[in-house]
Amino acid sequence: MLDKLKILEGLNEDQKEAVLYTEGPLLIVAGAGSGKTKTLTHRLAYLLATGIKPENIVAITFTNKAAEEMKNRIRALLGENHFSSKIFIGTFHKLGVNILKDVLKLVNRKRNFVIFDEEDSLRLIKNCLTELNLPKEQFLPAAVRNEISRAKNELINVFDYEENAENFFQEKVAKVYKFYEEKLILNNAFDFDDLIKLPVEIFQKYPEILKKYHQRWKYFLVDEYQDTNTSQYQLIKILSSESRNLCAVGDEDQSIYAWRQADFRNFLNFEKDWPDAKVFVLKTSYRLTKNILAAAQEVIKNNKLRREKTLISANKEGKPIFVVKTLDDIEEAEFVVSMIQKLVDQYHYQYKNFAVLYRINAQSRVLEEVFLKAGIPYQIFAGVKFYQRKEIKDIIAYLRILANPNDLASLERIINTPSRQIGAKKTEIIFKDSNPEKIWKNLEEIKEAAEFIKIYKELKEKVDKMPIAQLIQELLEKINYQKYLQETTREPQEKWQNILELIRLADDFDHYEKGTLNDFLEKITLFQEGDEKRNDKNYVSLMTLHSAKGLEFEIVFIVGVEEGILPHIQSQSEIEELEEERRLIYVGMTRAKEEVYLIWSSRRRIFGQLQISDSSRFIEEISPQFKEEIELEPYKDVPLTDPDYPEIELLDDSDNDWRI
């Protein structure tokens, strides 16, 4: 017999109320650091203690990691003997798969079905475009796939999409959508969007099947409810319509995934959907200091599309938000590195206590170089290190072949990138010999490789005659790499921005070091080599603001807090997009338990060009009482490419009393 009182131990009054309210619709508004996961876990355990059968409970998380964490917490709370695998704890996609396994005949699939990931889906879209004689130059495969994904997430089937097509593009996509669905069936496959869309359609079409699930599942807990999209929202609404025992947990102030079609209005409209819903606000933050919480709330209160709420901190006042202005992104990175090292040396922090957050991936390259130069261990999370990104590795492979024709691994990588219709069989013929000279001879006998060999020979003659940055630019033009990214990737603009960062790196190398192509490649290899040897778990975390959701650190540095970056230049004209940017910095600030540094640069080399910047409006929204500016030692205003650029120095503590 489970002890109800023991389950309630350690909960504050808000958390306890949320746990005890077991019947009827419930909305839990969980502020940053307010013990959301703890409350969910104890609520699920309490349901079991009241006699609810494990098989009647569904708990939905947004990641598999979160699901495992919840299972482990319940085991620790109840003991292994009282934990039952009959409880469904998992993601929406896992829930959808479980449902589809019961209705395979109704969706024209067989038991040994497969699930296509994004790359598989894109390959299928390309085949559809080819067979329908639709030019990929006009109908970019990634754009077509994204449009079909949007339709599925909005529960728009093939026939409705075709009937409501608004323009020429959508008319053609409708044909691809229909053909794509037919091919999925032929392949006995689902894509990820099907895992939510098809169960909803089945339940709408076959009420007798829905009834079986109503009898099976009677209590629903949904974490991160503000991040649900239309299909996820409809699925859980249909499943819980009979029992009406839906507990939704989240915080619209932390909704940052609109680009994934998440709609925070699902959270704000909960009481409209369920007029008799009970609402509990977890008001106490156990993570944030009073100053960090106050500053973050000052920023987020400027959003109009939100629920008014006031959070309180259970912690001390803490330090103000530190605002730092630097000359450029290099000085920005050097400040971050020097400050981290100072805090580690003088105040006994560990590297794992720090996170450096940025708005876009392209910002990471300068940070990585400075961290490597300083010998400070770091790890990039939810993203690939700059030199390991596919688009960067592709271009570097081309450069390696130009520098060393015997580099067969690089040759094999780029022989069909971008596509030259050199398939697996022809690749096997080319590389049937191990001798590099014979391999190149085999290559010359393949007619599809003629253009590649022509480009190679033209650039090979120029290797020692032009700057490396110019060589890369000419290479990109000859192989039309930007078009390749547009046709084959989901985020071609960001990937192209990474390429421009590589050109910037080469330009700096040309200007400062004036070395050969081999020297340049050696430098890159050493950067990567130093990174690969690092295996110490005590490292600084580098990640995008989107990737930081759900994490916490003692000290957080947010870099690039400038107009045009945060908020992003593409998000400044629309109010809803601007509010999403504000939620993004709110999420970043509320990752910190002790200190937050907001750093901006007056000029920045990004996307391959120099930009003059102003501090972000979000900094201005914080009252002076909650922030303090750190002034760096006066520096000579030197050109960005000056090789004698001085390293930064912090003012002496006695002159700038920002740390006690």
C-alpha positions as CSV (number, residue, x, y, z in Angstrom):
1,M,0.0,0.0,0.0
2,L,1.4,3.3,-1.0
3,D,1.7,6.1,1.6
4,K,-0.1,9.2,0.4
5,L,1.4,11.4,3.1
6,K,4.9,10.4,2.2
7,I,4.3,11.3,-1.4
8,L,3.3,14.8,-0.4
9,E,6.4,15.3,1.7
10,G,8.8,18.0,0.4
11,L,6.1,19.8,-1.6
12,N,5.2,23.5,-1.1
13,E,1.6,24.5,-0.9
14,D,1.2,25.3,-4.7
15,Q,2.8,22.0,-5.6
16,K,0.7,20.1,-3.1
17,E,-2.6,21.6,-4.4
18,A,-1.6,20.5,-7.9
19,V,-0.9,17.0,-6.8
20,L,-4.1,16.6,-4.7
21,Y,-6.4,17.8,-7.5
22,T,-6.9,14.4,-9.3
23,E,-10.3,14.7,-11.0
24,G,-11.2,17.0,-13.9
25,P,-9.2,19.3,-16.2
26,L,-6.2,21.0,-14.6
27,L,-3.7,23.5,-15.8
28,I,-0.4,23.9,-13.9
29,V,1.4,27.1,-14.8
30,A,5.0,26.3,-13.9
31,G,7.5,29.2,-13.8
32,A,11.2,28.8,-14.4
33,G,12.8,26.7,-11.7
34,S,9.5,26.1,-9.8
35,G,9.8,22.3,-9.5
36,K,7.6,21.3,-12.4
37,T,9.1,17.9,-12.9
38,K,8.9,17.2,-9.2
39,T,5.3,18.2,-9.2
40,L,4.5,16.0,-12.2
41,T,6.3,13.0,-10.7
42,H,4.5,13.3,-7.3
43,R,1.2,13.8,-9.0
44,L,1.6,10.6,-11.0
45,A,2.7,8.8,-7.9
46,Y,-0.3,10.1,-6.0
47,L,-2.7,8.9,-8.7
48,L,-1.3,5.4,-8.1
49,A,-1.6,5.8,-4.4
50,T,-5.3,6.6,-4.7
51,G,-5.9,3.3,-6.5
52,I,-5.8,4.4,-10.1
53,K,-4.6,1.5,-12.3
54,P,-1.2,2.0,-14.0
55,E,-2.6,1.0,-17.4
56,N,-5.1,3.9,-17.1
57,I,-2.4,6.6,-16.9
58,V,-0.7,8.4,-19.8
59,A,2.2,10.8,-19.2
60,I,3.5,12.6,-22.2
61,T,6.9,14.3,-22.4
62,F,8.5,16.1,-25.3
63,T,11.8,14.2,-25.3
64,N,12.8,10.6,-24.6
65,K,15.3,11.9,-22.1
66,A,12.5,13.6,-20.1
67,A,10.5,10.4,-20.2
68,E,13.4,8.4,-18.7
69,E,14.0,11.0,-16.0
70,M,10.3,10.8,-15.0
71,K,10.4,7.0,-14.8
72,N,13.6,7.2,-12.7
73,R,12.1,9.7,-10.3
74,I,8.9,7.6,-9.9
75,R,11.0,4.6,-9.1
76,A,13.0,6.5,-6.6
77,L,9.8,7.9,-5.0
78,L,7.8,4.7,-4.9
79,G,10.4,2.0,-4.9
80,E,11.0,-0.5,-7.8
81,N,8.2,-2.8,-6.5
82,H,5.5,-0.2,-6.9
83,F,6.6,1.0,-10.3
84,S,4.7,-0.5,-13.2
85,S,5.7,-0.6,-16.9
86,K,2.0,-0.5,-17.7
87,I,2.0,3.3,-17.2
88,F,2.6,5.0,-20.5
89,I,5.4,7.5,-20.1
90,G,6.8,8.7,-23.4
91,T,6.6,11.2,-26.3
92,F,3.7,12.0,-28.6
93,H,5.4,10.1,-31.3
94,K,5.7,7.0,-29.2
95,L,2.1,7.3,-28.2
96,G,1.1,7.5,-31.9
97,V,3.2,4.4,-32.8
98,N,1.4,2.4,-30.0
99,I,-2.0,3.4,-31.4
100,L,-1.0,2.7,-35.0
101,K,0.2,-0.8,-34.2
102,D,-3.5,-1.6,-33.3
103,V,-5.0,-0.2,-36.6
104,L,-2.4,-1.1,-39.3
105,K,-4.9,-2.4,-41.7
106,L,-7.0,0.8,-41.5
107,V,-3.9,2.8,-42.6
108,N,-2.8,0.4,-45.3
109,R,0.4,-0.8,-43.5
110,K,1.8,-4.1,-42.4
111,R,3.4,-5.3,-39.2
112,N,7.0,-4.8,-40.4
113,F,6.5,-1.1,-41.1
114,V,9.4,1.4,-40.9
115,I,9.5,5.0,-39.8
116,F,11.2,7.4,-42.2
117,D,13.4,10.1,-40.7
118,E,13.8,13.5,-42.4
119,E,16.6,12.3,-44.7
120,D,14.5,9.4,-45.8
121,S,11.5,11.6,-46.4
122,L,13.5,14.1,-48.4
123,R,14.9,11.3,-50.6
124,L,11.3,10.1,-51.3
125,I,10.2,13.7,-52.1
126,K,13.0,14.0,-54.6
127,N,12.0,10.8,-56.3
128,C,8.4,12.1,-56.5
129,L,9.5,15.3,-58.1
130,T,11.6,13.4,-60.6
131,E,8.8,11.0,-61.6
132,L,6.3,13.9,-61.8
133,N,8.7,15.9,-64.0
134,L,8.7,18.8,-61.6
135,P,12.0,20.7,-61.8
136,K,13.9,20.7,-58.5
137,E,15.2,24.2,-59.3
138,Q,11.6,25.5,-59.1
139,F,10.3,23.1,-56.5
140,L,13.0,22.8,-53.9
141,P,12.8,19.4,-52.3
142,A,13.3,20.7,-48.8
143,A,10.6,23.4,-49.3
144,V,8.2,20.8,-50.7
145,R,8.8,18.5,-47.7
146,N,8.4,21.4,-45.2
147,E,5.1,22.3,-46.8
148,I,3.8,18.7,-46.7
149,S,5.0,18.5,-43.1
150,R,3.1,21.7,-42.2
151,A,-0.1,20.3,-43.8
152,K,0.2,17.1,-41.9
153,N,0.8,18.9,-38.6
154,E,-2.3,21.0,-39.2
155,L,-4.3,17.8,-40.0
156,I,-4.8,18.7,-43.6
157,N,-5.1,15.6,-45.7
158,V,-4.2,15.2,-49.4
159,F,-7.7,15.9,-50.7
160,D,-8.4,19.0,-48.5
161,Y,-4.9,20.4,-49.4
162,E,-5.6,19.9,-53.1
163,E,-9.0,21.5,-52.9
164,N,-7.8,24.5,-51.0
165,A,-4.5,25.2,-52.8
166,E,-4.1,28.9,-53.1
167,N,-1.4,29.3,-55.6
168,F,0.6,27.5,-58.3
169,F,3.2,26.2,-55.8
170,Q,0.5,24.6,-53.6
171,E,-1.2,23.1,-56.6
172,K,2.0,21.3,-57.6
173,V,2.7,20.4,-54.0
174,A,-0.7,18.8,-53.8
175,K,0.3,16.4,-56.6
176,V,3.6,15.6,-54.8
177,Y,1.7,15.2,-51.5
178,K,-0.6,12.6,-53.1
179,F,2.3,10.7,-54.8
180,Y,4.4,10.9,-51.6
181,E,1.6,9.3,-49.6
182,E,1.2,6.5,-52.2
183,K,4.9,5.8,-52.0
184,L,4.9,5.7,-48.2
185,I,2.3,3.0,-48.4
186,L,4.3,1.1,-51.0
187,N,7.4,1.3,-48.8
188,N,5.3,0.2,-45.8
189,A,6.5,3.3,-44.0
190,F,5.3,6.2,-41.9
191,D,7.0,9.6,-41.6
192,F,7.1,11.3,-38.3
193,D,4.1,13.5,-39.0
194,D,2.0,10.4,-39.7
195,L,2.5,9.2,-36.2
196,I,0.2,12.0,-34.8
197,K,-1.9,12.8,-37.8
198,L,-3.1,9.2,-38.6
199,P,-4.3,8.4,-35.1
200,V,-6.4,11.6,-35.0
201,E,-7.9,10.7,-38.4
202,I,-8.7,7.1,-37.2
203,F,-10.4,8.3,-34.0
204,Q,-12.5,10.8,-36.0
205,K,-13.5,8.2,-38.5
206,Y,-14.0,5.2,-36.2
207,P,-15.6,6.2,-32.9
208,E,-15.8,2.6,-31.9
209,I,-12.0,2.5,-31.9
210,L,-11.8,5.7,-29.9
211,K,-14.1,4.2,-27.4
212,K,-11.7,1.4,-26.7
213,Y,-9.0,3.9,-25.9
214,H,-11.4,5.9,-23.7
215,Q,-11.9,2.7,-21.7
216,R,-8.2,2.1,-21.5
217,W,-6.7,5.5,-20.8
218,K,-8.4,7.8,-18.3
219,Y,-5.8,10.1,-16.8
220,F,-3.5,12.2,-18.9
221,L,-0.5,14.3,-17.9
222,V,1.1,16.4,-20.6
223,D,4.4,18.2,-20.0
224,E,5.5,21.3,-22.0
225,Y,1.9,21.8,-23.2
226,Q,2.8,25.2,-24.6
227,D,4.9,23.5,-27.2
228,T,2.2,21.3,-28.7
229,N,1.3,21.8,-32.4
230,T,-2.2,21.4,-33.9
231,S,-2.1,17.6,-34.4
232,Q,-0.7,16.9,-30.9
233,Y,-3.2,19.2,-29.3
234,Q,-6.1,17.5,-31.1
235,L,-4.8,14.0,-30.3
236,I,-4.7,14.6,-26.6
237,K,-8.0,16.5,-26.6
238,I,-9.8,13.6,-28.3
239,L,-8.2,11.0,-26.0
240,S,-9.2,12.9,-22.9
241,S,-12.6,14.0,-24.0
242,E,-14.4,11.2,-22.2
243,S,-12.7,11.2,-18.9
244,R,-11.9,14.9,-18.9
245,N,-8.9,14.1,-16.6
246,L,-6.3,16.2,-18.5
247,C,-3.5,17.8,-16.6
248,A,-1.5,20.2,-18.7
249,V,1.8,21.6,-17.5
250,G,3.8,24.4,-18.9
251,D,4.6,28.1,-19.2
252,E,3.8,30.2,-22.3
253,D,6.7,32.5,-21.4
254,Q,9.0,29.6,-22.3
255,S,7.4,28.7,-25.6
256,I,10.3,29.1,-28.1
257,Y,9.5,26.5,-30.8
258,A,7.1,28.3,-33.2
259,W,9.5,27.3,-36.0
260,R,8.5,23.7,-35.2
261,Q,4.9,24.8,-35.6
262,A,4.3,24.8,-31.8
263,D,1.4,27.0,-30.8
264,F,1.5,28.5,-27.3
265,R,-2.2,29.5,-27.7
266,N,-3.0,25.9,-26.9
267,F,-1.8,26.7,-23.4
268,L,-3.4,30.1,-23.2
269,N,-6.8,28.8,-24.4
270,F,-6.9,25.8,-22.0
271,E,-9.7,27.4,-19.9
272,K,-11.7,28.1,-23.1
273,D,-11.4,24.4,-24.1
274,W,-12.2,23.3,-20.5
275,P,-14.4,26.0,-18.9
276,D,-14.4,24.2,-15.5
277,A,-10.6,23.8,-15.4
278,K,-8.7,24.4,-12.2
279,V,-5.6,26.5,-12.6
280,F,-2.6,26.4,-10.2
281,V,0.4,28.6,-10.6
282,L,3.7,27.3,-9.2
283,K,4.9,30.7,-8.1
284,T,8.2,29.9,-6.2
285,S,11.4,29.6,-8.1
286,Y,14.0,27.5,-6.4
287,R,16.6,28.1,-9.1
288,L,16.8,31.8,-9.6
289,T,18.1,34.6,-7.3
290,K,15.8,37.5,-6.6
291,N,17.7,39.8,-9.0
292,I,17.8,37.3,-11.9
293,L,14.1,36.6,-11.5
294,A,13.2,40.3,-11.3
295,A,15.3,41.2,-14.4
296,A,13.8,38.3,-16.4
297,Q,10.3,39.3,-15.5
298,E,11.0,42.9,-16.5
299,V,11.9,41.6,-19.9
300,I,9.0,39.2,-20.4
301,K,6.3,41.5,-19.1
302,N,6.6,43.4,-22.4
303,N,5.0,40.6,-24.2
304,K,1.2,41.0,-24.7
305,L,0.3,37.4,-25.5
306,R,0.8,35.9,-22.1
307,R,-0.9,35.2,-18.8
308,E,-0.2,37.8,-16.1
309,K,1.7,36.2,-13.2
310,T,4.2,37.2,-10.6
311,L,6.9,34.7,-9.5
312,I,8.9,34.9,-6.3
313,S,12.4,33.6,-5.5
314,A,13.2,31.4,-2.6
315,N,16.8,32.5,-2.8
316,K,19.0,35.4,-1.9
317,E,19.1,38.8,-3.7
318,G,22.2,37.7,-5.7
319,K,24.2,39.7,-8.2
320,P,22.7,42.1,-10.7
321,I,22.6,41.2,-14.4
322,F,26.1,42.1,-15.8
323,V,26.0,43.9,-19.1
324,V,29.2,43.9,-21.0
325,K,30.0,45.9,-24.2
326,T,32.9,44.6,-26.3
327,L,34.5,46.0,-29.4
328,D,33.8,42.9,-31.6
329,D,33.1,39.2,-31.5
330,I,36.7,38.3,-30.9
331,E,36.9,40.5,-27.8
332,E,33.5,39.1,-26.8
333,A,34.9,35.6,-26.8
334,E,38.1,36.6,-25.1
335,F,36.1,38.3,-22.3
336,V,34.0,35.1,-21.8
337,V,37.0,32.9,-21.7
338,S,39.0,35.1,-19.4
339,M,36.1,35.6,-17.0
340,I,35.4,31.9,-16.8
341,Q,39.1,31.2,-16.1
342,K,39.1,33.9,-13.4
343,L,36.0,32.5,-11.7
344,V,37.5,29.0,-11.8
345,D,40.9,30.1,-10.4
346,Q,39.7,32.6,-7.8
347,Y,36.2,31.4,-6.8
348,H,36.6,27.6,-7.1
349,Y,34.0,27.1,-9.8
350,Q,34.3,24.1,-12.2
351,Y,34.0,24.5,-15.9
352,K,30.8,22.5,-15.9
353,N,29.2,25.3,-13.9
354,F,29.2,27.6,-17.0
355,A,27.1,27.9,-20.1
356,V,27.6,30.2,-23.1
357,L,24.4,30.7,-25.1
358,Y,24.0,32.3,-28.5
359,R,21.1,32.9,-30.9
360,I,22.5,31.3,-34.1
361,N,25.0,28.5,-34.7
362,A,27.3,30.7,-36.8
363,Q,28.3,32.5,-33.6
364,S,30.0,29.5,-32.2
365,R,33.1,29.4,-34.4
366,V,34.9,32.4,-32.9
367,L,34.0,31.1,-29.4
368,E,35.4,27.6,-30.2
369,E,38.7,29.0,-31.5
370,V,39.2,31.2,-28.4
371,F,38.3,28.3,-26.1
372,L,40.7,26.0,-27.9
373,K,43.5,28.6,-27.8
374,A,43.0,29.1,-24.1
375,G,42.9,25.3,-23.4
376,I,39.5,25.5,-21.7
377,P,37.4,22.3,-22.3
378,Y,34.1,22.9,-23.9
379,Q,31.2,20.9,-25.4
380,I,28.7,22.0,-28.0
381,F,25.3,20.6,-27.2
382,A,22.3,19.9,-29.5
383,G,24.4,20.9,-32.5
384,V,27.5,19.8,-34.3
385,K,30.9,21.5,-33.8
386,F,31.7,24.0,-36.5
387,Y,34.3,21.9,-38.3
388,Q,32.2,18.8,-38.0
389,R,29.1,20.3,-39.7
390,K,28.4,18.5,-43.0
391,E,28.6,21.7,-45.1
392,I,32.0,22.6,-43.7
393,K,33.3,19.1,-44.0
394,D,32.2,19.0,-47.7
395,I,34.1,22.2,-48.6
396,I,37.2,21.1,-46.6
397,A,37.2,17.8,-48.4
398,Y,37.3,19.7,-51.7
399,L,40.3,21.7,-50.4
400,R,42.0,18.6,-49.2
401,I,41.8,17.0,-52.7
402,L,43.2,20.2,-54.2
403,A,46.1,20.0,-51.7
404,N,46.6,16.3,-51.9
405,P,45.0,14.2,-54.7
406,N,45.9,11.0,-52.8
407,D,43.4,11.8,-50.0
408,L,40.9,9.2,-51.2
409,A,38.6,9.5,-48.2
410,S,37.9,13.2,-49.2
411,L,37.6,12.2,-52.8
412,E,34.9,9.6,-52.0
413,R,33.1,12.1,-49.8
414,I,32.7,14.8,-52.5
415,I,32.6,12.7,-55.8
416,N,28.8,12.9,-55.8
417,T,28.4,16.1,-53.7
418,P,26.5,17.9,-55.1
419,S,24.8,15.1,-57.0
420,R,26.4,14.2,-60.3
421,Q,24.4,11.0,-60.8
422,I,27.4,8.9,-59.7
423,G,25.6,6.2,-57.8
424,A,26.8,3.3,-55.6
425,K,27.7,1.0,-58.5
426,K,29.8,3.6,-60.3
427,T,31.4,4.6,-57.1
428,E,32.4,1.0,-56.6
429,I,33.9,0.9,-60.0
430,I,35.9,4.1,-59.4
431,F,37.3,2.9,-56.1
432,K,37.8,-0.8,-57.1
433,D,41.6,-0.2,-57.0
434,S,43.5,1.0,-53.9
435,N,46.1,2.9,-56.0
436,P,45.3,6.6,-56.1
437,E,46.6,6.9,-59.7
438,K,44.4,4.1,-60.9
439,I,41.4,5.5,-59.0
440,W,41.8,8.9,-60.8
441,K,42.1,7.0,-64.1
442,N,38.9,5.1,-63.3
443,L,37.2,8.4,-62.5
444,E,38.1,9.9,-65.9
445,E,36.4,6.9,-67.6
446,I,33.1,7.8,-66.0
447,K,31.2,10.3,-68.2
448,E,29.2,11.7,-65.2
449,A,32.5,12.7,-63.6
450,A,33.6,14.9,-66.5
451,E,32.4,18.1,-65.0
452,F,34.0,17.3,-61.6
453,I,37.4,16.6,-63.2
454,K,37.2,19.8,-65.2
455,I,36.5,21.8,-62.0
456,Y,39.3,20.0,-60.2
457,K,41.9,20.7,-62.9
458,E,40.9,24.4,-63.2
459,L,41.1,25.0,-59.4
460,K,44.3,22.9,-59.0
461,E,46.1,25.3,-61.3
462,K,45.0,28.2,-59.1
463,V,45.9,26.8,-55.6
464,D,49.2,28.7,-55.3
465,K,48.1,31.7,-57.3
466,M,45.2,33.1,-55.3
467,P,44.2,33.7,-51.6
468,I,42.5,30.7,-50.0
469,A,39.3,32.7,-49.3
470,Q,39.0,33.5,-53.0
471,L,39.7,29.9,-53.9
472,I,36.8,28.8,-51.7
473,Q,34.5,31.3,-53.2
474,E,35.4,30.2,-56.8
475,L,34.9,26.6,-55.7
476,L,31.5,27.3,-54.3
477,E,30.5,29.1,-57.5
478,K,31.7,26.2,-59.8
479,I,29.9,23.5,-57.9
480,N,26.8,25.7,-57.2
481,Y,26.9,24.7,-53.5
482,Q,24.4,27.3,-52.3
483,K,21.8,25.9,-54.7
484,Y,22.6,22.4,-53.4
485,L,21.9,23.5,-49.8
486,Q,18.6,25.0,-50.9
487,E,17.5,21.9,-52.6
488,T,18.6,19.3,-50.0
489,T,18.5,20.9,-46.5
490,R,15.9,22.1,-44.1
491,E,17.8,25.3,-43.0
492,P,19.8,26.3,-46.1
493,Q,20.2,29.9,-45.0
494,E,21.9,29.0,-41.7
495,K,24.1,26.4,-43.4
496,W,25.2,29.0,-46.0
497,Q,26.0,31.4,-43.2
498,N,28.3,28.7,-41.8
499,I,30.0,28.6,-45.2
500,L,30.5,32.3,-45.1
501,E,32.0,31.9,-41.7
502,L,34.5,29.5,-43.2
503,I,35.4,32.1,-45.8
504,R,35.9,34.6,-43.1
505,L,38.3,32.2,-41.3
506,A,40.2,31.7,-44.6
507,D,40.3,35.5,-45.2
508,D,41.8,36.0,-41.7
509,F,44.4,33.3,-42.4
510,D,45.3,35.0,-45.7
511,H,45.6,38.4,-44.0
512,Y,47.5,37.3,-40.9
513,E,49.4,34.2,-41.6
514,K,49.9,34.3,-45.4
515,G,50.4,30.5,-45.5
516,T,49.8,27.9,-48.1
517,L,46.6,25.8,-48.5
518,N,48.4,22.9,-46.7
519,D,49.2,25.3,-43.8
520,F,45.5,26.3,-43.7
521,L,44.3,22.7,-43.7
522,E,46.9,21.8,-41.0
523,K,45.6,24.6,-38.8
524,I,42.0,23.3,-39.1
525,T,43.2,19.7,-38.4
526,L,45.0,20.8,-35.2
527,F,41.9,22.7,-34.0
528,Q,39.9,19.5,-34.5
529,E,42.6,17.3,-33.1
530,G,42.7,19.3,-29.9
531,D,39.0,19.0,-29.6
532,E,38.8,15.3,-30.2
533,K,41.4,14.5,-27.5
534,R,39.3,16.2,-24.9
535,N,37.2,13.7,-23.0
536,D,37.0,15.4,-19.6
537,K,33.3,15.7,-18.5
538,N,34.2,18.9,-16.7
539,Y,33.6,21.3,-19.6
540,V,31.9,24.6,-20.4
541,S,28.6,24.1,-22.3
542,L,28.2,26.0,-25.6
543,M,24.8,25.9,-27.1
544,T,22.0,27.9,-28.8
545,L,19.4,29.5,-26.7
546,H,16.9,27.0,-28.2
547,S,19.0,24.1,-27.0
548,A,19.3,25.5,-23.4
549,K,15.6,24.9,-22.7
550,G,15.2,22.8,-19.6
551,L,18.8,23.1,-18.4
552,E,20.4,25.0,-15.6
553,F,23.9,26.3,-14.7
554,E,25.5,28.4,-12.0
555,I,26.6,31.1,-14.4
556,V,25.3,31.9,-17.9
557,F,26.9,34.1,-20.6
558,I,24.5,35.2,-23.4
559,V,26.6,36.6,-26.3
560,G,25.4,38.7,-29.2
561,V,22.7,40.5,-27.3
562,E,22.3,43.0,-30.2
563,E,19.7,44.3,-32.5
564,G,19.7,42.0,-35.5
565,I,20.9,39.0,-33.6
566,L,18.7,38.9,-30.5
567,P,16.1,39.8,-31.5
568,H,17.0,38.3,-34.9
569,I,16.8,40.6,-37.9
570,Q,14.1,38.4,-39.5
571,S,11.9,38.6,-36.3
572,Q,11.7,42.4,-35.8
573,S,8.8,43.3,-38.0
574,E,6.1,40.9,-36.8
575,I,4.9,41.3,-33.2
576,E,4.4,37.6,-32.6
577,E,7.9,36.8,-33.9
578,L,9.4,39.6,-31.7
579,E,7.6,38.2,-28.7
580,E,9.1,34.8,-29.5
581,E,12.6,36.4,-29.4
582,R,11.8,37.9,-26.1
583,R,10.8,34.5,-24.7
584,L,14.0,33.2,-26.1
585,I,16.2,35.6,-24.0
586,Y,13.9,35.0,-21.0
587,V,14.6,31.2,-21.3
588,G,18.3,32.0,-21.5
589,M,18.4,34.3,-18.5
590,T,16.4,31.8,-16.4
591,R,18.9,29.0,-16.9
592,A,21.2,30.7,-14.4
593,K,21.2,29.9,-10.7
594,E,23.7,32.6,-9.7
595,E,24.8,35.1,-12.4
596,V,23.9,36.2,-15.9
597,Y,26.2,38.1,-18.3
598,L,24.5,39.8,-21.3
599,I,27.3,40.7,-23.8
600,W,27.0,42.7,-26.9
601,S,29.6,43.9,-29.5
602,S,29.6,47.3,-31.2
603,R,30.7,45.5,-34.4
604,R,30.6,41.9,-35.5
605,R,31.9,39.9,-38.4
606,I,29.1,37.4,-39.2
607,F,27.6,35.9,-42.3
608,G,30.8,36.9,-44.0
609,Q,30.5,40.7,-43.5
610,L,31.1,43.4,-40.9
611,Q,28.0,44.6,-39.1
612,I,27.8,47.7,-36.8
613,S,25.6,46.9,-33.9
614,D,23.5,48.5,-31.2
615,S,22.7,46.8,-27.9
616,S,19.4,44.8,-27.9
617,R,16.2,46.4,-26.8
618,F,15.9,43.6,-24.3
619,I,18.9,45.0,-22.3
620,E,17.1,48.4,-22.2
621,E,13.9,46.7,-20.8
622,I,15.8,45.8,-17.6
623,S,15.7,48.5,-14.9
624,P,19.0,50.0,-13.7
625,Q,18.4,48.6,-10.2
626,F,18.7,45.0,-11.6
627,K,21.7,45.4,-13.9
628,E,25.2,46.7,-13.8
629,E,27.5,47.5,-16.6
630,I,31.1,46.2,-16.7
631,E,33.5,48.4,-18.5
632,L,36.6,46.9,-20.0
633,E,40.0,48.5,-20.0
634,P,40.1,51.3,-22.6
635,Y,41.3,50.0,-25.9
636,K,42.6,51.6,-29.1
637,D,39.8,51.5,-31.7
638,V,41.7,49.4,-34.2
639,P,40.5,47.9,-37.5
640,L,39.0,44.5,-37.2
641,T,41.7,42.9,-39.2
642,D,44.6,44.5,-37.4
643,P,47.1,41.7,-36.4
644,D,48.2,43.6,-33.4
645,Y,44.7,43.6,-31.9
646,P,45.2,43.8,-28.0
647,E,43.9,41.1,-25.7
648,I,41.4,42.4,-23.3
649,E,42.0,43.0,-19.6
650,L,39.4,43.4,-16.9
651,L,39.5,46.4,-14.7
652,D,41.0,45.8,-11.3
653,D,38.3,44.7,-8.7
654,S,39.0,47.7,-6.6
655,D,38.0,50.0,-9.5
656,N,35.0,48.0,-10.5
657,D,33.3,46.5,-7.5
658,W,31.2,44.0,-9.3
659,R,32.4,40.9,-7.4
660,I,32.8,40.6,-3.7
